[in-house]
Amino acid sequence: MINMKKTWQQQWNVVYGVNKDPNREFLLFPLLLKTSLPIKGKSIIDLGCGNGSLIVKLLKYKPKEIYGLDSNDQFLKFAKNNISDKRVRFLKSDIRRRLPIRSRHFDMAYCTFVFNETNNLDSILKEVSRVLKRKGRFYLMTTHPFFPLNYFLYEKFTGKRNNKIRNVKGYFRNYKGGYILTMARRTTPFYNHRVEELINLMVKNGLIIREVRELSTNSKLLKACPIYAQLKDIPRVILISAEKA
Ligand SMILES: C[S@@+](CC[C@H](N)C(=O)[O-])C[C@H]1O[C@@H](n2cnc3c(N)ncnc32)[C@H](O)[C@@H]1O
């Protein structure tokens, strides 16, 4: 249950901190890392790096450098506490604006679970394209638009059932909502982005789609957290891999 004495970032860090989220540990990051090999010697940017949980994993693959960008001071503080490695630089930055980085600097860009918290995807993808080298790779991982995350989190944290999780009503509306649960009194913004919006904006910004994956569970996640069996027929996460033209 929610501890109201903690800030919402502390609360998030408890549930999704480095090596703590079974989804990232058993399903999402292993697939993301496997899909994005080779990583060795690459210059990498992680947009919306949060507490640095992906950067910790990426470092094991011997990249040349990693820039972690986030707009939130407290997440950047967690990230800096979690990681002290000369190859890593953290920058406070709103990724919807022009990034403080020269064009064609990076071989690879990652953005995981940020798009469902933000609008202006066109501006973000324009910048991703600008800072990537030609043939640079972009990996977008976000909540699948068929998965009503806001209702799921309500169930997860309150233990109360919410039958709205069974449908994808409102899919064609570009609505902005908030997680129904307010983490320590703060409502996290939730933006619904359709699959066609994600793909078309990537194409518009010169990113060639290489692969799309729709994920729900796998045997390792189910073993660690049997509760996910009830969600196995629902696409929960989408991974789009692209290459700068
Ligand atoms: C759900 S967390 C995901 C963090 C990390 N990528 C991960 O997968 O563990 C979303 C992160 O995106 C950041 N974020 C949201 N909107 C942003 C923006 N416009 N610019 C930069 N960071 C943003 C938040 O501060 C937060 O750290």
The ligand as an SDF file (V2000), in Angstrom:
LIG
                    3D

 27 29  0  0  0  0  0  0  0  0999 V2000
    7.7080    5.8300  -15.8930 C   0  0  0  0  0  0  0  0  0  0  0  0
    9.2390    6.6570  -15.7370 S   0  0  0  0  0  0  0  0  0  0  0  0
   10.3180    5.6130  -16.7330 C   0  0  0  0  0  0  0  0  0  0  0  0
   11.7630    5.7640  -16.3790 C   0  0  0  0  0  0  0  0  0  0  0  0
   12.7300    4.8450  -17.1250 C   0  0  0  0  0  0  0  0  0  0  0  0
   12.8160    5.1640  -18.5300 N   0  0  0  0  0  0  0  0  0  0  0  0
   12.3390    3.3900  -16.9120 C   0  0  0  0  0  0  0  0  0  0  0  0
   11.8480    2.7510  -17.8470 O   0  0  0  0  0  0  0  0  0  0  0  0
   12.5260    2.9040  -15.8010 O   0  0  0  0  0  0  0  0  0  0  0  0
    8.9990    8.0700  -16.7610 C   0  0  0  0  0  0  0  0  0  0  0  0
   10.1560    9.0360  -16.6920 C   0  0  0  0  0  0  0  0  0  0  0  0
   10.0030    9.9850  -17.7520 O   0  0  0  0  0  0  0  0  0  0  0  0
   10.3450   11.2630  -17.2620 C   0  0  0  0  0  0  0  0  0  0  0  0
    9.6960   12.2580  -18.1180 N   0  0  0  0  0  0  0  0  0  0  0  0
    8.3650   12.4200  -18.3330 C   0  0  0  0  0  0  0  0  0  0  0  0
    8.1580   13.4360  -19.1950 N   0  0  0  0  0  0  0  0  0  0  0  0
    9.3890   13.9190  -19.5290 C   0  0  0  0  0  0  0  0  0  0  0  0
    9.8450   14.9620  -20.3710 C   0  0  0  0  0  0  0  0  0  0  0  0
    8.9850   15.7170  -21.0610 N   0  0  0  0  0  0  0  0  0  0  0  0
   11.1810   15.1890  -20.4750 N   0  0  0  0  0  0  0  0  0  0  0  0
   12.0610   14.4160  -19.7830 C   0  0  0  0  0  0  0  0  0  0  0  0
   11.6970   13.4130  -18.9640 N   0  0  0  0  0  0  0  0  0  0  0  0
   10.3770   13.1620  -18.8360 C   0  0  0  0  0  0  0  0  0  0  0  0
    9.8420   11.2540  -15.8270 C   0  0  0  0  0  0  0  0  0  0  0  0
   10.4650   12.2550  -15.0490 O   0  0  0  0  0  0  0  0  0  0  0  0
   10.2110    9.8400  -15.4000 C   0  0  0  0  0  0  0  0  0  0  0  0
   11.5110    9.7730  -14.8860 O   0  0  0  0  0  0  0  0  0  0  0  0
  1  2  1  0
  2  3  1  0
  2 10  1  0
  3  4  1  0
  4  5  1  0
  5  6  1  0
  5  7  1  0
  7  8  2  0
  7  9  1  0
 10 11  1  0
 11 12  1  0
 11 26  1  0
 12 13  1  0
 13 14  1  0
 13 24  1  0
 14 15  1  0
 14 23  1  0
 15 16  2  0
 16 17  1  0
 17 18  1  0
 17 23  2  0
 18 19  1  0
 18 20  2  0
 20 21  1  0
 21 22  2  0
 22 23  1  0
 24 25  1  0
 24 26  1  0
 26 27  1  0
M  CHG  2   2   1   9  -1
M  END
$$$$
